[in-house]
Amino acid sequence: MTNRTKSLLCTAMLWMTASVLQAQSVRWISSTEGQVWKETKVKMQASAPQTPLLEVEGTEQGTLFRHWGTTFNELCWDALSVLSRNEQDEILFNFFDPQGDLRFTRGRISLGANDYARSWYSCDEMEGDFELRYFNIERDKQAVIPYIRAAQKYNPDLTFWISPWCPPSWMKINGDYPVLSSPYNRLPEKMNYLLYGSSDAQTDPDEMKLTGEREGVFPRRLATTDFMIQDPRYLQTYANYFCRFIDAYAGQGIPIDMVMYQNEAYSYTPYPGCAWTAAGTIRFNKEYLAPTLKRLHPEVKLYLGTFNTNRKDHVESILADEGLREVICGMGFQWEGREILPAIRAQHPEWEYISSESECGWGSFDWPAAEHTFELMNHYLGNGCSEYNFWNGILADKGESAWGWKQNALIHVDSQSRTFTYTPEYYAVKHYSQAMASGCHVLAYAPERKEMRMPVLVVRTTQGKLAVMAGNFGDAAQTLTLKLQGRYLSVSLAAHSMNTFLMQ
């Protein structure tokens, strides 16, 4: 073979390789309100009509993603139980099976009642039981544990973490499960003064209405009183209470590997809740919960959270304690906490961060709720969270709690007709979960902005391929252009659409 022939062959091979790369096929899945999960193909291009929104080489280290998770609540089990066995199996497969739609590998469990329990309960309501002689999980065996066991049939490798909404009522200064009185509980209104520690301090009746986005500072006023009694006997008993719960669940074949001390310490609730000050938060975690876990369950990690406040100075005052920093492994953020996540993570890159709870909506089960959830995933994953946990997976009818408020879910059940539907939010999650398995890496993201409502996330999958999740939540079609490994993806995204692009 002559040198000229070799040269011509090399040129031809390079041209063919370039042509293949430029024409690389991309699987495009798109959802709009009128048509979900529409599949087509698009080709990568050698050039682009506009400046790319993001440029990704594919070799970036990125942030490791570990888990999609959901919460095991009593009202979820009640909604699931309305359906036939075949329908239950379909839902459980799509939630938990590694080949299902959403592929949850993580479960959150409430230590005692939360706002989507059937009613208030704790694991030990015997007043003064410092030995926890009457501790039990009998209530959990009615709904929460059966729900978990049903999930484990589809994924035996599920792991779990816990957080309480409220300590046993006798451990609180008001002797009751809520923080504030309402028509949905029996706490006397005169007890509300405890929140701010003075009789002339008025509570804000709109603080927990949640009729829309809570703009500004949340909470508008911080609690000045720890509702958990700060006597050492109570604090140590409460730390022991966590460990007894871990033991009891292990006996049921349910492994717990992470703990957070309190759900939403900054929601002053008519349902089960507990307000904490910065000093109380430091004291309990550093002096009681951390050493008790280390002694009895060294395999269980202590995370700080869940933080649902955007008061960064307050969170920083907690994290300023060196002893506390030494005993925690990570932090969980939700609701207004999203606003300070990037700054806190930049200050403490040594920890892991998770989205501890996706926002619950107002019982609308509609397309705008799906767009909001899509954007939430973009924000938390783009800002370094290794885990994203959803709240109620399935609810019936209006999604109403025992405390009178309504929420969304990924699946909606009509209890009269005994039928169910996959909600728009379900498809928002599916657009991510089909590409993002445990072990993938988030490489780049573009947040949604007022001037261009186009959140974008780029990941490297466990197969080493690139995948893109992109939304267009504006009222008109918009062109998305990305530079990926030297080639260009340029497509027109329909108005109010959710999209996934999978490189072949």
C-alpha positions in Angstrom: 0.0 0.0 0.0 1.5 3.3 -1.1 1.8 6.3 1.3 -0.8 8.2 -0.8 -3.3 5.3 -0.5 -2.7 5.2 3.3 -3.3 8.9 3.5 -6.5 8.7 1.5 -7.7 5.9 3.8 -6.9 7.8 6.9 -8.7 10.9 5.6 -11.7 8.8 4.7 -11.8 7.2 8.2 -11.5 10.6 9.9 -14.3 12.0 7.7 -16.5 9.0 8.5 -15.8 9.3 12.2 -16.6 13.0 12.2 -19.8 12.4 10.3 -20.9 9.8 12.8 -20.1 12.0 15.8 -21.8 15.0 14.3 -24.9 12.9 13.5 -25.0 11.1 16.9 -28.5 10.1 17.7 -30.1 11.4 20.9 -33.2 9.9 22.4 -35.6 12.8 23.2 -38.5 12.3 25.6 -40.9 15.2 26.0 -44.0 15.8 28.1 -46.6 18.5 27.9 -49.9 18.8 29.7 -51.8 17.3 26.8 -49.2 14.6 25.9 -46.8 13.0 28.3 -43.8 10.8 27.6 -43.6 11.4 23.8 -40.4 9.8 22.4 -38.5 10.9 19.3 -34.9 11.3 18.2 -32.7 14.3 17.4 -29.1 14.5 16.1 -26.1 16.3 17.4 -24.7 19.0 15.2 -21.3 20.3 14.3 -22.3 23.9 14.8 -25.0 25.9 16.6 -27.3 28.8 15.7 -26.7 30.5 19.1 -24.4 30.7 22.1 -24.8 27.5 24.1 -26.4 27.8 27.5 -24.0 25.3 28.9 -20.7 23.7 27.8 -19.9 20.3 29.1 -16.9 18.1 28.2 -18.1 15.1 30.0 -14.8 14.6 31.9 -15.8 16.9 34.8 -15.7 15.3 38.2 -19.2 16.5 39.1 -21.2 15.6 42.2 -22.0 12.0 43.0 -25.8 11.3 43.1 -26.8 8.5 45.4 -30.6 8.2 45.9 -34.1 9.0 44.9 -36.3 8.5 48.0 -39.8 8.8 49.4 -41.5 9.0 52.8 -43.5 6.1 54.3 -46.6 7.7 55.7 -49.8 6.2 57.1 -52.1 8.1 54.7 -50.0 6.9 51.8 -50.7 3.3 52.9 -54.4 4.0 53.3 -54.6 5.4 49.8 -52.7 2.4 48.3 -55.0 0.0 50.2 -58.0 1.4 48.4 -56.8 -0.2 45.1 -56.8 -3.8 43.9 -53.8 -6.0 44.5 -52.8 -5.8 40.8 -52.9 -2.0 40.9 -50.9 -1.9 44.1 -48.3 -4.2 42.5 -48.1 -1.9 39.5 -47.5 1.2 41.7 -45.0 -0.5 44.0 -43.1 -1.8 41.0 -43.0 1.7 39.4 -41.9 3.3 42.7 -39.3 0.8 44.0 -38.2 -1.8 41.4 -34.8 -1.1 39.8 -36.6 -1.5 36.4 -39.6 0.6 37.3 -40.3 4.3 36.5 -39.0 6.1 39.6 -36.6 3.7 41.1 -36.6 4.8 44.7 -33.7 3.4 46.7 -34.2 5.4 49.9 -36.9 5.7 52.4 -37.7 8.4 55.0 -39.5 7.3 58.2 -41.1 9.6 60.8 -40.1 8.8 64.4 -43.7 8.9 65.6 -46.6 10.9 64.1 -46.1 13.5 61.3 -48.7 15.6 59.7 -49.7 12.8 57.3 -50.3 10.3 60.1 -53.9 9.3 60.8 -53.7 11.0 64.2 -51.2 11.9 66.8 -49.1 9.2 68.5 -45.5 8.7 69.7 -43.6 5.6 70.7 -43.9 6.3 74.4 -46.7 8.4 75.8 -46.1 7.2 79.4 -45.3 10.4 81.3 -42.0 10.3 83.2 -40.9 7.0 81.5 -37.2 7.9 81.6 -36.3 4.2 81.3 -38.4 3.9 78.1 -40.0 0.9 79.7 -43.2 1.5 77.7 -41.5 2.2 74.4 -43.1 0.4 71.4 -43.7 0.6 67.7 -47.1 -1.1 67.7 -48.7 1.8 65.8 -46.0 1.6 63.1 -47.0 -2.0 62.6 -50.4 -1.0 61.4 -49.4 0.9 58.3 -45.9 2.3 58.0 -44.1 -1.1 58.4 -46.5 -2.9 56.1 -45.9 -0.2 53.5 -42.1 -0.6 53.9 -42.3 -4.4 53.6 -44.4 -4.1 50.5 -41.7 -1.8 49.0 -38.9 -4.2 50.1 -40.4 -7.0 48.0 -39.5 -4.9 44.9 -36.2 -3.6 46.2 -34.7 -5.6 49.2 -31.7 -3.2 49.2 -33.8 -0.1 50.3 -32.1 1.9 53.0 -33.8 4.3 55.4 -33.3 7.4 57.5 -35.4 8.9 60.3 -36.5 12.2 61.8 -39.1 13.1 64.3 -41.8 15.7 63.9 -42.4 15.8 67.6 -41.0 14.2 70.8 -43.4 12.3 73.1 -45.7 15.0 74.4 -44.6 14.7 78.0 -41.1 15.8 76.9 -42.3 19.1 75.7 -42.9 22.3 77.7 -46.5 22.6 76.6 -47.2 18.9 77.3 -48.8 18.5 73.9 -47.9 17.6 70.3 -48.5 20.9 68.5 -46.5 24.1 68.7 -49.5 26.4 68.3 -53.2 26.0 68.9 -55.8 25.6 66.1 -59.3 24.2 65.6 -57.6 20.9 64.7 -56.0 20.3 68.1 -56.8 20.8 71.7 -53.9 23.0 72.8 -55.3 26.0 74.6 -54.7 29.3 72.8 -53.2 30.8 75.9 -50.3 28.4 75.6 -49.2 30.1 72.3 -47.2 32.6 74.3 -44.5 30.0 75.0 -43.2 30.3 71.5 -41.7 33.7 72.1 -41.4 33.6 75.8 -43.5 36.6 76.8 -47.2 37.1 77.3 -47.3 40.2 75.1 -45.7 38.5 72.0 -48.4 37.8 69.4 -48.1 34.8 67.1 -48.6 35.3 63.3 -51.8 33.7 62.2 -50.6 33.6 58.6 -47.2 31.9 59.4 -48.4 28.4 58.5 -51.3 29.1 56.1 -49.1 28.1 53.2 -51.5 29.6 50.6 -48.6 30.3 48.2 -44.9 31.0 48.1 -43.7 32.5 51.4 -41.7 35.4 50.1 -39.1 37.1 52.3 -37.7 35.9 55.6 -39.0 32.6 57.0 -39.9 32.3 59.8 -40.6 36.0 60.2 -39.8 35.6 63.9 -37.7 32.9 65.4 -38.8 31.0 68.5 -37.0 32.1 71.7 -38.0 29.0 73.6 -37.0 25.4 73.1 -40.2 23.3 73.2 -38.2 20.2 74.1 -37.6 20.3 77.8 -33.9 21.1 78.3 -33.4 19.1 81.6 -30.6 16.6 81.1 -32.8 13.6 82.0 -35.2 14.5 79.2 -32.5 15.2 76.7 -30.7 11.9 77.4 -34.0 9.9 77.4 -34.8 11.5 74.0 -31.4 10.5 72.6 -32.0 7.0 73.9 -35.5 7.1 72.3 -33.8 7.5 68.8 -31.7 4.4 69.4 -34.6 2.3 70.7 -36.4 3.2 67.5 -33.4 2.1 65.4 -33.2 -1.2 67.3 -36.9 -1.8 67.0 -36.9 -1.3 63.2 -33.8 -3.4 62.8 -35.8 -6.2 64.5 -38.4 -5.7 61.6 -35.7 -6.1 59.0 -35.6 -2.3 58.2 -32.0 -0.8 58.3 -31.7 2.8 59.4 -28.4 4.4 58.6 -28.9 8.1 59.1 -30.7 10.4 61.7 -31.8 14.0 61.8 -32.9 15.5 65.1 -36.0 17.4 63.9 -38.2 17.9 60.9 -38.7 21.6 60.2 -37.7 23.2 63.5 -38.8 26.5 62.0 -42.5 25.6 61.2 -44.6 26.5 64.3 -47.3 24.1 63.6 -50.8 23.1 64.7 -49.9 19.5 63.8 -47.0 17.5 65.4 -44.0 19.8 65.7 -41.3 21.1 68.0 -39.5 24.5 68.0 -35.8 24.7 68.9 -33.5 27.5 69.5 -29.9 27.6 68.2 -28.6 26.8 71.7 -31.0 23.9 72.1 -30.1 22.5 68.7 -26.4 22.6 69.5 -26.9 21.1 73.0 -29.0 18.2 72.1 -27.1 17.2 69.0 -23.6 17.7 70.4 -24.0 16.6 74.0 -26.7 13.9 73.8 -27.7 12.6 70.4 -24.2 12.3 68.8 -22.5 10.6 71.7 -25.4 8.2 72.3 -25.4 7.2 68.6 -21.6 6.8 68.7 -22.0 4.5 71.7 -25.0 2.4 70.7 -25.1 2.8 66.9 -21.7 3.9 65.5 -22.8 2.8 62.0 -25.6 5.5 61.9 -24.7 8.9 60.6 -25.9 12.1 62.2 -27.1 14.8 59.8 -28.2 18.2 60.8 -31.7 19.2 59.7 -34.2 19.4 58.3 -33.6 23.1 57.7 -36.6 24.9 56.3 -35.4 28.4 57.1 -33.7 31.0 54.9 -32.3 32.8 57.9 -28.7 32.1 57.1 -27.3 34.0 60.0 -29.2 31.7 62.4 -28.0 28.6 60.7 -24.4 29.9 60.7 -24.7 30.5 64.4 -25.5 26.8 64.9 -22.6 25.7 62.6 -20.2 28.1 64.4 -20.0 25.5 67.2 -16.8 23.6 66.6 -17.9 20.6 68.7 -21.1 20.3 66.7 -19.2 20.5 63.4 -17.1 17.5 64.5 -20.0 15.1 65.0 -22.2 15.7 62.0 -21.7 14.2 58.5 -24.1 16.3 56.5 -27.2 18.5 56.3 -30.7 18.3 55.0 -32.6 21.2 53.4 -36.2 21.8 52.3 -38.6 24.6 51.6 -37.0 28.0 52.3 -33.8 26.2 53.2 -33.2 25.9 49.5 -32.3 29.6 49.4 -29.3 29.3 51.7 -28.1 25.8 50.5 -25.5 27.1 48.0 -23.9 29.5 50.6 -23.8 26.9 53.4 -22.4 24.3 51.0 -19.7 26.7 49.9 -18.7 27.3 53.6 -18.7 23.6 54.4 -17.8 21.5 51.3 -16.6 18.7 53.6 -20.2 17.5 54.3 -22.8 15.8 52.2 -26.1 17.6 51.4 -29.5 16.2 50.7 -32.9 17.5 49.7 -34.8 16.1 52.7 -38.3 16.8 51.4 -39.7 17.9 48.1 -42.4 20.6 48.5 -46.0 19.3 48.9 -48.2 21.8 47.0 -51.8 22.5 47.9 -53.8 19.5 46.7 -54.0 20.7 43.1 -52.4 17.7 41.4 -51.9 19.8 38.3 -49.3 20.7 35.7 -47.9 23.8 37.4 -47.2 21.6 40.4 -45.2 19.4 38.1 -43.2 22.3 36.7 -42.4 23.4 40.3 -41.2 20.0 41.3 -39.1 19.8 38.1 -37.4 23.1 39.0 -36.9 21.9 42.6 -35.0 18.9 41.4 -32.9 21.1 39.2 -32.0 23.4 42.1 -31.1 20.9 44.7 -29.2 18.5 42.4 -27.5 21.4 40.6 -26.4 22.7 44.0 -24.7 19.5 45.1 -27.3 17.4 46.9 -26.5 13.7 46.6 -30.1 12.6 47.5 -33.6 13.8 46.7 -36.5 12.7 48.9 -40.1 13.1 48.0 -42.9 13.6 50.5 -46.2 11.8 49.9 -46.0 9.3 47.1 -49.7 8.5 46.9 -52.8 10.2 48.4 -56.5 9.9 48.1 -59.2 12.4 47.1 -58.3 16.0 48.1 -55.0 14.9 49.7 -56.2 16.3 53.0 -54.4 15.6 56.3 -56.0 15.0 59.7 -55.1 18.7 60.5 -57.1 20.1 57.6 -54.6 21.0 54.9 -54.3 19.6 51.4 -51.2 18.4 49.6 -50.2 16.9 46.3 -48.7 13.4 45.6 -47.1 11.6 42.7 -50.2 9.3 42.4 -53.8 10.4 43.0 -56.4 7.9 44.2 -60.2 8.4 43.8 -61.6 6.4 46.8 -65.1 6.4 45.4 -64.3 4.9 42.1 -61.3 3.0 43.5 -59.1 4.2 40.6 -55.8 6.0 40.4 -53.9 8.3 38.1 -50.3 9.2 37.6 -50.1 12.9 38.3 -48.1 15.4 36.3 -45.6 15.4 39.1 -45.0 11.7 38.6 -43.8 12.4 35.1 -41.6 15.3 36.3 -39.8 12.8 38.5 -39.7 10.1 35.8 -37.9 12.6 33.5 -35.1 12.6 36.0 -35.1 9.1 37.4 -35.0 7.4 34.0 -31.5 9.0 33.5 -30.2 9.4 37.0 -29.5 6.1 38.7 -27.5 5.8 41.9 -23.8 6.4 41.1 -24.3 8.9 38.3 -22.6 12.4 38.5 -24.2 15.8 38.1 -21.8 17.8 35.8 -23.5 21.2 35.2 -26.8 23.0 35.6 -28.6 26.2 34.7 -31.2 27.5 37.1 -34.6 28.7 36.1 -34.6 32.5 35.7 -37.4 35.0 35.4 -36.3 36.1 32.0 -35.9 32.6 30.7 -37.8 29.9 32.5 -35.5 27.1 31.3 -33.9 24.9 34.1 -31.3 22.5 32.7 -29.3 19.7 34.4 -26.5 17.7 32.7 -25.4 14.4 34.2 -23.0 11.6 33.3 -24.9 8.4 33.7 -23.6 5.2 35.2 -23.0 4.0 31.6 -20.7 6.9 31.0 -23.1 8.7 28.7 -24.4 12.2 29.0 -28.0 12.9 29.8 -29.9 16.3 29.9 -33.0 17.2 31.8 -34.5 20.5 30.6 -37.8 22.4 31.1 -39.4 25.2 29.3 -41.9 26.8 31.6 -42.5 29.9 29.5 -45.6 30.6 27.4 -43.8 30.3 24.1 -41.4 27.8 22.5 -37.7 28.4 23.3 -34.6 27.1 21.7 -32.2 25.2 23.9 -28.6 25.0 22.8 -25.9 23.0 24.6 -22.3 22.2 23.7 -21.7 18.6 24.8 -18.3 16.9 24.3 -17.5 19.2 21.4 -20.9 18.8 19.6 -24.1 20.8 19.8 -27.6 19.9 20.9 -30.0 22.6 19.6 -33.7 22.0 19.8 -36.9 23.9 20.2 -38.6 23.1 23.5 -42.4 23.4 23.5 -44.0 25.9 25.9 -44.6 24.4 29.4 -42.7 21.2 28.6 -40.5 18.8 30.5 -37.7 17.1 28.5 -35.0 14.4 28.8 -32.2 13.9 26.3 -30.3 10.6 26.4 -27.1 10.4 24.4 -26.9 7.0 22.5 
